[in-house]
Amino acid sequence: MTGSAGPGAPPPGSMIPLCVPEIAGNEWDYIKECLDTNWVSHVGAFVDRFEVELAEYVGSKHAVATVSGTAALHIALLVAGVEPDDEVLVPALTFIAPANAVRYCQAWPVFIDVEPRFWQLDIDRVARFLEDECVVREGALHKRASGRRVKAVLPVHVLGHPVDMDPLLDLARRYGLTVVEDATESLGARYKDRMAGNLGDIAVFSFNGNKLITTGGGGMIVTDNREWADRARYLTTQAKDDPIEYVHNEVGFNYRLTNVQAAMGCAQLEDIEDRIAAKRAIAEAYRDGLVDVEGVALPEEAGWASSAWWLYTVLVDRAAFGLDSRAVLLSLGDAGIQTRPLWRPLHLSSAHAGSHGGQFEVAERLHRDALSLPSSVGLTSGEQQRVIEELRRAKANETVS
Ligand SMILES: Cc1ncc(COP(=O)(O)O)c(C=O)c1O
C-alpha cells in the first residue's frame, strides 16, 4: 500500500518515495563532532549556530530552535499573546498541526477556506469574516457568535507557495490581529522580495524528514521581536528562572532541539540554494511532462511568488481523466510510485469538531482531486520520467478499457 510511510521515511522496496531526506554533505562530520566532544544534548555550538544561520537566511533578527515545527507553533502562539478562549484564524486546508497548536493554548481555531488559484488562505473570506462576523468591544476584536476575542491569524504557506501576505497584513493591522506565519512547508520561498517566514510578526519552520532541510525532527521560531524571542527561549527550556536552584515561576516546556540534530541542520543548510534549485527543476519537469494530459490540472505560481515547490501537487479531474485521484494513487502505487492526497479539510476533522462555520467548497474539492507526486530533492530525472510515464499510462489504460 502506498502512502503508509511516515514523514520522510523510505517506503518499502524500490518504490519512488514521495519526499525523503537528502543527506550528502557534512552531516556525518558534524554529528561525529558532537559525539566526539560529548555535546549531544540541548546545549552546544551547533544549536546556537543553526539559529544564527537560519535567522540570517530568512532575514529575521532572532531564531529559537525547537524539537518540532508543532512545538514551534505552540510557543509562537503563546509568545504572540494567544490566551485561553481566544480565537485564531487558520486555513481549512493544511496539515492539522496549526489547529492542534491553537488548541494546546486552549484557544479555538476558526477555519477559513482557501482560494482556488494558488490554494492558499482566502484573504477575501478573511476580510468578510472580520467585517461581517466580528465586532470591536473594549478595544479588542470579538466574534459575535461566540463572544470570544479574535487574537491572531495563522496563514500557512501551503505546499511551499506563499500566501498573498500584503492584503492580509493590511487586514491584520486594521483589526489589531497578530500574524503567526506557518512557514513549515516553505523554507526558501519568496513573497515579492521577502522570504517566507519574514512576513508576519512571528513565524515557524519544520525540519521533519520530508522538509527541504531536515534534522530528523525539529523546528524553529523566527521573529524580529527581541522580547518574544527571549520568552520563546525561556518557555522552550522549562521556564528556568535560576540556573542552579531550580526556580521555575511558570509552566515551561522541554522543547529545545538537541545539538546532534542541529549539527545535521547546519550541514543541510549549507547547500540550501541547490536544494531549492532542485525543487524548482522538478516542478518545471513535471510541468513540461504533464501539461498536455487531459484531466490533470497543474499548480500555478503567482506572479508575486517564488514557490519552494515542497510537494508538486496536481488535480485529477475524474470525468476528464477517467480515474479519480485515489484510483490514480493506487495505480501509481502498483507501479512502485508513492503519491499522497492533500489533507482532509480541518472542518471535517472530529478532533476539531465545533470549531468551524462557513463554506469550504475549495478545500473540499482540492482534498478530493489533489495528488502530490514524488518531490524529493534527490529525485533523479529518470525516476521523474517514470512518474510522468506511469501517470500518462494510467490515463491511456483507462481510456482503452
Ligand atoms: C503546515 C504544517 N504545519 C506544521 C507542521 C508540523 O511540523 P512538525 O512535523 O515538525 O511538527 C507541518 C509538518 O509537517 C506542516 O506541514
The ligand as a Gaussian input file, in Angstrom:
#p B3LYP/6-31G(d) Opt

LIG

0 1
 C        1.654000      23.158000       7.613000
 C        2.413000      22.434000       8.674000
 N        2.449000      22.949000       9.912000
 C        3.123000      22.345000      10.908000
 C        3.798000      21.165000      10.700000
 C        4.424000      20.492000      11.854000
 O        5.795000      20.306000      11.771000
 P        6.470000      19.102000      12.570000
 O        6.169000      17.850000      11.839000
 O        7.925000      19.454000      12.537000
 O        5.932000      19.127000      13.949000
 C        3.814000      20.604000       9.423000
 C        4.514000      19.375000       9.173000
 O        4.774000      18.521000       8.844000
 C        3.092000      21.239000       8.377000
 O        3.046000      20.730000       7.151000

